[in-house]
Amino acid sequence: MNRQRSPGITRGQLQRGSGTVLALVLGLVVIMASALIVLLGQSAAMASRAAAAADLAALAAADAARGITPGEPCAVAGEVAGRNNAALLSCFEGAGGTVQVRTELQVRTFLGAATGQARAGPPP
């Protein structure tokens, strides 16, 4: 099928401006990809901070459970988690002086809250 063109309009004139639209779309794709990379990087950093808070809280609670430091293990874990800008979600004391804790960072991101879980106890 032949498209009917208006008299006096060439093929090049019909495509005028398409490069600008293509450049704008390409720029938008680059910006969106950059934003996604930043969000994923932020999520990874927050997950690492939540895991570190859980590790430190579990180690402190395990020391309290074994009597190395004073205090009730879960209260100590909550205090240490708070010092690391995290909230203690759960704390369980197990057999042999082991303690398992779960923390959540108090700072929430666009993708949600970061949580960490750790277990600590005496060396084997």
N, CA, C and O atoms as a GROMACS GRO file, in nm:
protein
  496
    1MET      N    1   0.082  -0.116   0.000
    1MET     CA    2   0.000   0.000   0.000
    1MET      C    3   0.088   0.124   0.000
    1MET      O    4   0.186   0.132   0.073
    2ASN      N    5   0.051   0.214  -0.079
    2ASN     CA    6   0.123   0.341  -0.085
    2ASN      C    7   0.051   0.443   0.002
    2ASN      O    8  -0.070   0.462  -0.006
    3ARG      N    9   0.130   0.507   0.085
    3ARG     CA   10   0.074   0.614   0.168
    3ARG      C   11   0.069   0.741   0.083
    3ARG      O   12   0.162   0.773   0.010
    4GLN      N   13  -0.036   0.807   0.095
    4GLN     CA   14  -0.052   0.932   0.023
    4GLN      C   15   0.013   1.043   0.103
    4GLN      O   16  -0.020   1.063   0.220
    5ARG      N   17   0.103   1.114   0.042
    5ARG     CA   18   0.168   1.228   0.107
    5ARG      C   19   0.111   1.356   0.050
    5ARG      O   20   0.065   1.363  -0.064
    6SER      N   21   0.118   1.454   0.133
    6SER     CA   22   0.076   1.585   0.084
    6SER      C   23   0.177   1.630  -0.020
    6SER      O   24   0.295   1.600  -0.008
    7PRO      N   25   0.134   1.698  -0.120
    7PRO     CA   26   0.227   1.743  -0.222
    7PRO      C   27   0.330   1.840  -0.164
    7PRO      O   28   0.295   1.931  -0.088
    8GLY      N   29   0.455   1.820  -0.198
    8GLY     CA   30   0.562   1.909  -0.156
    8GLY      C   31   0.630   1.866  -0.026
    8GLY      O   32   0.723   1.933   0.017
    9ILE      N   33   0.586   1.755   0.040
    9ILE     CA   34   0.650   1.708   0.164
    9ILE      C   35   0.734   1.586   0.130
    9ILE      O   36   0.684   1.488   0.074
   10THR      N   37   0.861   1.594   0.163
   10THR     CA   38   0.952   1.482   0.134
   10THR      C   39   0.957   1.388   0.254
   10THR      O   40   0.909   1.420   0.363
   11ARG      N   41   1.017   1.271   0.233
   11ARG     CA   42   1.028   1.171   0.337
   11ARG      C   43   1.111   1.223   0.454
   11ARG      O   44   1.078   1.195   0.569
   12GLY      N   45   1.215   1.296   0.429
   12GLY     CA   46   1.298   1.352   0.535
   12GLY      C   47   1.222   1.450   0.622
   12GLY      O   48   1.247   1.459   0.742
   13GLN      N   49   1.131   1.523   0.564
   13GLN     CA   50   1.053   1.618   0.642
   13GLN      C   51   0.953   1.547   0.734
   13GLN      O   52   0.918   1.600   0.840
   14LEU      N   53   0.906   1.427   0.695
   14LEU     CA   54   0.815   1.350   0.779
   14LEU      C   55   0.884   1.299   0.904
   14LEU      O   56   0.820   1.281   1.008
   15GLN      N   57   1.015   1.275   0.897
   15GLN     CA   58   1.089   1.220   1.010
   15GLN      C   59   1.159   1.328   1.092
   15GLN      O   60   1.232   1.296   1.186
   16ARG      N   61   1.140   1.448   1.061
   16ARG     CA   62   1.205   1.557   1.132
   16ARG      C   63   1.157   1.558   1.278
   16ARG      O   64   1.037   1.556   1.304
   17GLY      N   65   1.254   1.561   1.374
   17GLY     CA   66   1.222   1.564   1.516
   17GLY      C   67   1.222   1.427   1.582
   17GLY      O   68   1.214   1.419   1.704
   18SER      N   69   1.232   1.321   1.505
   18SER     CA   70   1.230   1.188   1.566
   18SER      C   71   1.358   1.160   1.645
   18SER      O   72   1.355   1.084   1.741
   19GLY      N   73   1.469   1.220   1.607
   19GLY     CA   74   1.594   1.203   1.682
   19GLY      C   75   1.585   1.264   1.821
   19GLY      O   76   1.640   1.210   1.917
   20THR      N   77   1.516   1.376   1.832
   20THR     CA   78   1.498   1.441   1.962
   20THR      C   79   1.416   1.353   2.055
   20THR      O   80   1.449   1.338   2.173
   21VAL      N   81   1.310   1.295   2.002
   21VAL     CA   82   1.226   1.207   2.082
   21VAL      C   83   1.306   1.084   2.126
   21VAL      O   84   1.295   1.041   2.241
   22LEU      N   85   1.384   1.028   2.036
   22LEU     CA   86   1.466   0.911   2.069
   22LEU      C   87   1.569   0.946   2.176
   22LEU      O   88   1.592   0.866   2.267
   23ALA      N   89   1.631   1.062   2.168
   23ALA     CA   90   1.730   1.103   2.268
   23ALA      C   91   1.664   1.124   2.404
   23ALA      O   92   1.721   1.087   2.506
   24LEU      N   93   1.545   1.182   2.407
   24LEU     CA   94   1.473   1.201   2.533
   24LEU      C   95   1.436   1.067   2.597
   24LEU      O   96   1.451   1.050   2.718
   25VAL      N   97   1.390   0.973   2.518
   25VAL     CA   98   1.355   0.840   2.570
   25VAL      C   99   1.480   0.770   2.622
   25VAL      O  100   1.475   0.708   2.728
   26LEU      N  101   1.589   0.778   2.551
   26LEU     CA  102   1.714   0.716   2.595
   26LEU      C  103   1.763   0.780   2.725
   26LEU      O  104   1.810   0.710   2.814
   27GLY      N  105   1.752   0.912   2.736
   27GLY     CA  106   1.789   0.981   2.859
   27GLY      C  107   1.703   0.937   2.976
   27GLY      O  108   1.754   0.920   3.087
   28LEU      N  109   1.575   0.920   2.954
   28LEU     CA  110   1.484   0.874   3.058
   28LEU      C  111   1.519   0.732   3.103
   28LEU      O  112   1.514   0.702   3.223
   29VAL      N  113   1.554   0.646   3.012
   29VAL     CA  114   1.594   0.510   3.046
   29VAL      C  115   1.721   0.512   3.131
   29VAL      O  116   1.730   0.436   3.228
   30VAL      N  117   1.816   0.595   3.097
   30VAL     CA  118   1.941   0.604   3.175
   30VAL      C  119   1.912   0.655   3.316
   30VAL      O  120   1.968   0.605   3.413
   31ILE      N  121   1.826   0.754   3.328
   31ILE     CA  122   1.790   0.808   3.460
   31ILE      C  123   1.719   0.702   3.544
   31ILE      O  124   1.748   0.688   3.663
   32MET      N  125   1.628   0.629   3.485
   32MET     CA  126   1.556   0.524   3.559
   32MET      C  127   1.650   0.412   3.603
   32MET      O  128   1.639   0.362   3.714
   33ALA      N  129   1.742   0.373   3.517
   33ALA     CA  130   1.839   0.269   3.553
   33ALA      C  131   1.930   0.317   3.666
   33ALA      O  132   1.962   0.240   3.757
   34SER      N  133   1.970   0.442   3.662
   34SER     CA  134   2.053   0.498   3.769
   34SER      C  135   1.977   0.500   3.902
   34SER      O  136   2.034   0.467   4.006
   35ALA      N  137   1.852   0.539   3.899
   35ALA     CA  138   1.771   0.541   4.020
   35ALA      C  139   1.755   0.401   4.078
   35ALA      O  140   1.760   0.383   4.199
   36LEU      N  141   1.735   0.303   3.993
   36LEU     CA  142   1.723   0.164   4.038
   36LEU      C  143   1.852   0.116   4.103
   36LEU      O  144   1.848   0.049   4.206
   37ILE      N  145   1.964   0.149   4.045
   37ILE     CA  146   2.093   0.108   4.101
   37ILE      C  147   2.115   0.173   4.238
   37ILE      O  148   2.164   0.109   4.330
   38VAL      N  149   2.078   0.300   4.250
   38VAL     CA  150   2.092   0.369   4.379
   38VAL      C  151   2.002   0.305   4.485
   38VAL      O  152   2.046   0.285   4.598
   39LEU      N  153   1.878   0.272   4.450
   39LEU     CA  154   1.787   0.209   4.545
   39LEU      C  155   1.837   0.072   4.588
   39LEU      O  156   1.828   0.037   4.706
   40LEU      N  157   1.888  -0.006   4.495
   40LEU     CA  158   1.940  -0.138   4.530
   40LEU      C  159   2.066  -0.127   4.617
   40LEU      O  160   2.085  -0.207   4.709
   41GLY      N  161   2.150  -0.030   4.589
   41GLY     CA  162   2.268  -0.008   4.672
   41GLY      C  163   2.230   0.034   4.813
   41GLY      O  164   2.290  -0.012   4.910
   42GLN      N  165   2.131   0.121   4.824
   42GLN     CA  166   2.084   0.163   4.955
   42GLN      C  167   2.025   0.045   5.031
   42GLN      O  168   2.047   0.033   5.152
   43SER      N  169   1.951  -0.040   4.965
   43SER     CA  170   1.894  -0.158   5.030
   43SER      C  171   2.002  -0.252   5.081
   43SER      O  172   1.991  -0.307   5.190
   44ALA      N  173   2.106  -0.270   5.002
   44ALA     CA  174   2.216  -0.357   5.044
   44ALA      C  175   2.288  -0.299   5.166
   44ALA      O  176   2.324  -0.373   5.258
   45ALA      N  177   2.310  -0.168   5.167
   45ALA     CA  178   2.376  -0.105   5.282
   45ALA      C  179   2.289  -0.114   5.406
   45ALA      O  180   2.341  -0.140   5.515
   46MET      N  181   2.159  -0.094   5.393
   46MET     CA  182   2.070  -0.103   5.508
   46MET      C  183   2.061  -0.246   5.561
   46MET      O  184   2.055  -0.266   5.682
   47ALA      N  185   2.060  -0.344   5.473
   47ALA     CA  186   2.058  -0.483   5.517
   47ALA      C  187   2.186  -0.517   5.594
   47ALA      O  188   2.181  -0.590   5.693
   48SER      N  189   2.298  -0.465   5.549
   48SER     CA  190   2.424  -0.488   5.618
   48SER      C  191   2.423  -0.424   5.756
   48SER      O  192   2.471  -0.484   5.852
   49ARG      N  193   2.368  -0.303   5.768
   49ARG     CA  194   2.359  -0.237   5.898
   49ARG      C  195   2.267  -0.312   5.992
   49ARG      O  196   2.296  -0.323   6.111
   50ALA      N  197   2.156  -0.364   5.941
   50ALA     CA  198   2.062  -0.440   6.025
   50ALA      C  199   2.126  -0.569   6.074
   50ALA      O  200   2.108  -0.608   6.189
   51ALA      N  201   2.202  -0.636   5.986
   51ALA     CA  202   2.270  -0.759   6.025
   51ALA      C  203   2.378  -0.732   6.130
   51ALA      O  204   2.396  -0.810   6.223
   52ALA      N  205   2.449  -0.621   6.114
   52ALA     CA  206   2.552  -0.585   6.212
   52ALA      C  207   2.489  -0.554   6.348
   52ALA      O  208   2.543  -0.594   6.451
   53ALA      N  209   2.376  -0.485   6.348
   53ALA     CA  210   2.307  -0.456   6.475
   53ALA      C  211   2.261  -0.585   6.541
   53ALA      O  212   2.271  -0.599   6.663
   54ALA      N  213   2.211  -0.679   6.462
   54ALA     CA  214   2.168  -0.807   6.518
   54ALA      C  215   2.287  -0.886   6.573
   54ALA      O  216   2.278  -0.945   6.681
   55ASP      N  217   2.397  -0.887   6.501
   55ASP     CA  218   2.517  -0.957   6.548
   55ASP      C  219   2.566  -0.901   6.681
   55ASP      O  220   2.593  -0.977   6.774
   56LEU      N  221   2.576  -0.769   6.689
   56LEU     CA  222   2.625  -0.707   6.812
   56LEU      C  223   2.529  -0.730   6.928
   56LEU      O  224   2.573  -0.755   7.041
   57ALA      N  225   2.400  -0.722   6.901
   57ALA     CA  226   2.302  -0.746   7.007
   57ALA      C  227   2.307  -0.891   7.055
   57ALA      O  228   2.297  -0.917   7.175
   58ALA      N  229   2.321  -0.984   6.963
   58ALA     CA  230   2.328  -1.125   7.001
   58ALA      C  231   2.454  -1.155   7.082
   58ALA      O  232   2.449  -1.230   7.179
   59LEU      N  233   2.566  -1.098   7.042
   59LEU     CA  234   2.691  -1.120   7.117
   59LEU      C  235   2.681  -1.063   7.259
   59LEU      O  236   2.724  -1.127   7.354
   60ALA      N  237   2.625  -0.944   7.272
   60ALA     CA  238   2.611  -0.883   7.404
   60ALA      C  239   2.514  -0.964   7.490
   60ALA      O  240   2.539  -0.984   7.610
   61ALA      N  241   2.406  -1.012   7.431
   61ALA     CA  242   2.309  -1.092   7.506
   61ALA      C  243   2.369  -1.225   7.548
   61ALA      O  244   2.341  -1.274   7.658
   62ALA      N  245   2.449  -1.285   7.463
   62ALA     CA  246   2.512  -1.413   7.496
   62ALA      C  247   2.611  -1.395   7.611
   62ALA      O  248   2.621  -1.481   7.698
   63ASP      N  249   2.683  -1.284   7.612
   63ASP     CA  250   2.773  -1.256   7.724
   63ASP      C  251   2.695  -1.239   7.853
   63ASP      O  252   2.738  -1.286   7.958
   64ALA      N  253   2.580  -1.173   7.847
   64ALA     CA  254   2.497  -1.156   7.967
   64ALA      C  255   2.438  -1.289   8.011
   64ALA      O  256   2.426  -1.315   8.131
   65ALA      N  257   2.401  -1.374   7.917
   65ALA     CA  258   2.344  -1.504   7.951
   65ALA      C  259   2.446  -1.594   8.019
   65ALA      O  260   2.410  -1.676   8.104
   66ARG      N  261   2.572  -1.580   7.983
   66ARG     CA  262   2.677  -1.661   8.045
   66ARG      C  263   2.731  -1.599   8.173
   66ARG      O  264   2.814  -1.659   8.241
   67GLY      N  265   2.686  -1.479   8.206
   67GLY     CA  266   2.730  -1.413   8.328
   67GLY      C  267   2.858  -1.334   8.314
   67GLY      O  268   2.914  -1.290   8.414
   68ILE      N  269   2.906  -1.316   8.193
   68ILE     CA  270   3.029  -1.240   8.171
   68ILE      C  271   3.004  -1.092   8.195
   68ILE      O  272   3.089  -1.022   8.250
   69THR      N  273   2.887  -1.043   8.153
   69THR     CA  274   2.849  -0.904   8.176
   69THR      C  275   2.718  -0.903   8.255
   69THR      O  276   2.640  -0.997   8.246
   70PRO      N  277   2.694  -0.797   8.332
   70PRO     CA  278   2.570  -0.794   8.411
   70PRO      C  279   2.448  -0.760   8.324
   70PRO      O  280   2.459  -0.698   8.219
   71GLY      N  281   2.333  -0.805   8.372
   71GLY     CA  282   2.208  -0.771   8.305
   71GLY      C  283   2.134  -0.891   8.253
   71GLY      O  284   2.190  -1.001   8.240
   72GLU      N  285   2.008  -0.868   8.222
   72GLU     CA  286   1.924  -0.972   8.163
   72GLU      C  287   1.953  -0.975   8.012
   72GLU      O  288   1.957  -0.869   7.950
   73PRO      N  289   1.974  -1.092   7.954
   73PRO     CA  290   2.020  -1.100   7.814
   73PRO      C  291   1.935  -1.022   7.713
   73PRO      O  292   1.990  -0.950   7.630
   74CYS      N  293   1.805  -1.036   7.718
   74CYS     CA  294   1.722  -0.967   7.618
   74CYS      C  295   1.718  -0.817   7.640
   74CYS      O  296   1.706  -0.740   7.545
   75ALA      N  297   1.729  -0.773   7.766
   75ALA     CA  298   1.735  -0.629   7.793
   75ALA      C  299   1.866  -0.572   7.740
   75ALA      O  300   1.869  -0.462   7.684
   76VAL      N  301   1.975  -0.646   7.758
   76VAL     CA  302   2.105  -0.603   7.706
   76VAL      C  303   2.101  -0.598   7.554
   76VAL      O  304   2.154  -0.506   7.492
   77ALA      N  305   2.038  -0.699   7.493
   77ALA     CA  306   2.027  -0.701   7.346
   77ALA      C  307   1.948  -0.581   7.295
   77ALA      O  308   1.985  -0.521   7.195
   78GLY      N  309   1.840  -0.546   7.364
   78GLY     CA  310   1.761  -0.430   7.324
   78GLY      C  311   1.839  -0.300   7.336
   78GLY      O  312   1.825  -0.210   7.253
   79GLU      N  313   1.921  -0.290   7.441
   79GLU     CA  314   2.002  -0.169   7.459
   79GLU      C  315   2.108  -0.156   7.350
   79GLU      O  316   2.129  -0.048   7.295
   80VAL      N  317   2.173  -0.266   7.318
   80VAL     CA  318   2.277  -0.264   7.214
   80VAL      C  319   2.214  -0.237   7.077
   80VAL      O  320   2.271  -0.163   6.996
   81ALA      N  321   2.100  -0.295   7.051
   81ALA     CA  322   2.031  -0.270   6.924
   81ALA      C  323   1.994  -0.122   6.912
   81ALA      O  324   2.007  -0.062   6.805
   82GLY      N  325   1.947  -0.064   7.022
   82GLY     CA  326   1.911   0.078   7.021
   82GLY      C  327   2.030   0.168   6.993
   82GLY      O  328   2.016   0.270   6.926
   83ARG      N  329   2.147   0.131   7.044
   83ARG     CA  330   2.268   0.209   7.016
   83ARG      C  331   2.306   0.204   6.869
   83ARG      O  332   2.378   0.291   6.820
   84ASN      N  333   2.259   0.103   6.799
   84ASN     CA  334   2.289   0.089   6.656
   84ASN      C  335   2.170   0.129   6.569
   84ASN      O  336   2.158   0.084   6.455
   85ASN      N  337   2.083   0.214   6.624
   85ASN     CA  338   1.965   0.264   6.551
   85ASN      C  339   1.875   0.153   6.500
   85ASN      O  340   1.823   0.160   6.388
   86ALA      N  341   1.857   0.050   6.583
   86ALA     CA  342   1.770  -0.062   6.546
   86ALA      C  343   1.677  -0.092   6.663
   86ALA      O  344   1.707  -0.059   6.778
   87ALA      N  345   1.566  -0.154   6.632
   87ALA     CA  346   1.471  -0.199   6.734
   87ALA      C  347   1.480  -0.350   6.745
   87ALA      O  348   1.496  -0.420   6.645
   88LEU      N  349   1.470  -0.400   6.866
   88LEU     CA  350   1.474  -0.544   6.889
   88LEU      C  351   1.334  -0.600   6.865
   88LEU      O  352   1.241  -0.567   6.938
   89LEU      N  353   1.320  -0.684   6.764
   89LEU     CA  354   1.190  -0.743   6.732
   89LEU      C  355   1.163  -0.867   6.814
   89LEU      O  356   1.051  -0.888   6.862
   90SER      N  357   1.265  -0.951   6.832
   90SER     CA  358   1.248  -1.073   6.910
   90SER      C  359   1.380  -1.112   6.974
   90SER      O  360   1.488  -1.078   6.924
   91CYS      N  361   1.370  -1.183   7.084
   91CYS     CA  362   1.488  -1.230   7.156
   91CYS      C  363   1.452  -1.361   7.225
   91CYS      O  364   1.356  -1.367   7.302
   92PHE      N  365   1.528  -1.466   7.195
   92PHE     CA  366   1.504  -1.598   7.254
   92PHE      C  367   1.632  -1.650   7.317
   92PHE      O  368   1.737  -1.651   7.254
   93GLU      N  369   1.621  -1.693   7.442
   93GLU     CA  370   1.735  -1.755   7.508
   93GLU      C  371   1.723  -1.905   7.489
   93GLU      O  372   1.620  -1.966   7.518
   94GLY      N  373   1.831  -1.964   7.442
   94GLY     CA  374   1.834  -2.107   7.419
   94GLY      C  375   1.917  -2.178   7.524
   94GLY      O  376   1.966  -2.117   7.620
   95ALA      N  377   1.933  -2.306   7.505
   95ALA     CA  378   2.012  -2.388   7.598
   95ALA      C  379   2.160  -2.356   7.582
   95ALA      O  380   2.207  -2.324   7.473
   96GLY      N  381   2.233  -2.367   7.692
   96GLY     CA  382   2.378  -2.350   7.686
   96GLY      C  383   2.423  -2.207   7.670
   96GLY      O  384   2.536  -2.184   7.626
   97GLY      N  385   2.341  -2.111   7.704
   97GLY     CA  386   2.382  -1.972   7.695
   97GLY      C  387   2.373  -1.912   7.556
   97GLY      O  388   2.435  -1.808   7.530
   98THR      N  389   2.299  -1.975   7.467
   98THR     CA  390   2.282  -1.918   7.333
   98THR      C  391   2.164  -1.822   7.332
   98THR      O  392   2.067  -1.840   7.406
   99VAL      N  393   2.173  -1.722   7.248
   99VAL     CA  394   2.067  -1.623   7.235
   99VAL      C  395   2.046  -1.594   7.087
   99VAL      O  396   2.142  -1.578   7.012
  100GLN      N  397   1.919  -1.589   7.046
  100GLN     CA  398   1.886  -1.555   6.907
  100GLN      C  399   1.805  -1.427   6.908
  100GLN      O  400   1.705  -1.416   6.981
  101VAL      N  401   1.847  -1.328   6.828
  101VAL     CA  402   1.778  -1.199   6.822
  101VAL      C  403   1.742  -1.164   6.679
  101VAL      O  404   1.803  -1.212   6.583
  102ARG      N  405   1.642  -1.079   6.668
  102ARG     CA  406   1.601  -1.026   6.537
  102ARG      C  407   1.582  -0.876   6.554
  102ARG      O  408   1.514  -0.832   6.646
  103THR      N  409   1.643  -0.798   6.466
  103THR     CA  410   1.637  -0.653   6.475
  103THR      C  411   1.580  -0.593   6.348
  103THR      O  412   1.578  -0.657   6.242
  104GLU      N  413   1.534  -0.468   6.359
  104GLU     CA  414   1.485  -0.392   6.244
  104GLU      C  415   1.538  -0.250   6.258
  104GLU      O  416   1.527  -0.188   6.364
  105LEU      N  417   1.596  -0.199   6.150
  105LEU     CA  418   1.646  -0.062   6.154
  105LEU      C  419   1.530   0.035   6.171
  105LEU      O  420   1.422   0.016   6.115
  106GLN      N  421   1.554   0.141   6.250
  106GLN     CA  422   1.449   0.240   6.274
  106GLN      C  423   1.428   0.330   6.153
  106GLN      O  424   1.322   0.391   6.140
  107VAL      N  425   1.527   0.340   6.065
  107VAL     CA  426   1.515   0.419   5.944
  107VAL      C  427   1.456   0.331   5.834
  107VAL      O  428   1.513   0.227   5.800
  108ARG      N  429   1.344   0.373   5.779
  108ARG     CA  430   1.280   0.295   5.673
  108ARG      C  431   1.314   0.358   5.538
  108ARG      O  432   1.327   0.480   5.527
  109THR      N  433   1.328   0.275   5.438
  109THR     CA  434   1.356   0.322   5.304
  109THR      C  435   1.230   0.309   5.218
  109THR      O  436   1.126   0.262   5.264
  110PHE      N  437   1.244   0.352   5.095
  110PHE     CA  438   1.134   0.342   4.999
  110PHE      C  439   1.092   0.196   4.979
  110PHE      O  440   0.976   0.167   4.952
  111LEU      N  441   1.188   0.104   4.990
  111LEU     CA  442   1.160  -0.038   4.968
  111LEU      C  443   1.120  -0.112   5.094
  111LEU      O  444   1.095  -0.232   5.088
  112GLY      N  445   1.113  -0.044   5.210
  112GLY     CA  446   1.071  -0.108   5.333
  112GLY      C  447   1.181  -0.107   5.437
  112GLY      O  448   1.286  -0.047   5.419
  113ALA      N  449   1.154  -0.175   5.546
  113ALA     CA  450   1.249  -0.179   5.658
  113ALA      C  451   1.348  -0.294   5.640
  113ALA      O  452   1.315  -0.399   5.585
  114ALA      N  453   1.470  -0.270   5.687
  114ALA     CA  454   1.574  -0.373   5.680
  114ALA      C  455   1.577  -0.447   5.813
  114ALA      O  456   1.575  -0.385   5.919
  115THR      N  457   1.581  -0.579   5.808
  115THR     CA  458   1.586  -0.660   5.929
  115THR      C  459   1.711  -0.747   5.929
  115THR      O  460   1.767  -0.778   5.824
  116GLY      N  461   1.753  -0.784   6.049
  116GLY     CA  462   1.868  -0.872   6.064
  116GLY      C  463   1.840  -0.974   6.171
  116GLY      O  464   1.763  -0.949   6.264
  117GLN      N  465   1.902  -1.090   6.159
  117GLN     CA  466   1.883  -1.197   6.256
  117GLN      C  467   2.019  -1.257   6.286
  117GLN      O  468   2.101  -1.277   6.196
  118ALA      N  469   2.042  -1.288   6.414
  118ALA     CA  470   2.171  -1.345   6.453
  118ALA      C  471   2.152  -1.435   6.575
  118ALA      O  472   2.057  -1.420   6.652
  119ARG      N  473   2.245  -1.528   6.589
  119ARG     CA  474   2.247  -1.617   6.705
  119ARG      C  475   2.388  -1.621   6.756
  119ARG      O  476   2.483  -1.630   6.678
  120ALA      N  477   2.404  -1.615   6.888
  120ALA     CA  478   2.537  -1.616   6.948
  120ALA      C  479   2.533  -1.702   7.075
  120ALA      O  480   2.428  -1.720   7.136
  121GLY      N  481   2.648  -1.751   7.110
  121GLY     CA  482   2.660  -1.832   7.232
  121GLY      C  483   2.806  -1.860   7.261
  121GLY      O  484   2.894  -1.802   7.199
  122PRO      N  485   2.830  -1.948   7.354
  122PRO     CA  486   2.969  -1.980   7.389
  122PRO      C  487   3.038  -2.055   7.275
  122PRO      O  488   2.972  -2.118   7.192
  123PRO      N  489   3.170  -2.045   7.272
  123PRO     CA  490   3.239  -2.119   7.165
  123PRO      C  491   3.222  -2.269   7.184
  123PRO      O  492   3.203  -2.316   7.296
  124PRO      N  493   3.228  -2.344   7.076
  124PRO     CA  494   3.206  -2.489   7.084
  124PRO      C  495   3.317  -2.559   7.160
  124PRO      O  496   3.314  -2.681   7.176
   0.00000   0.00000   0.00000
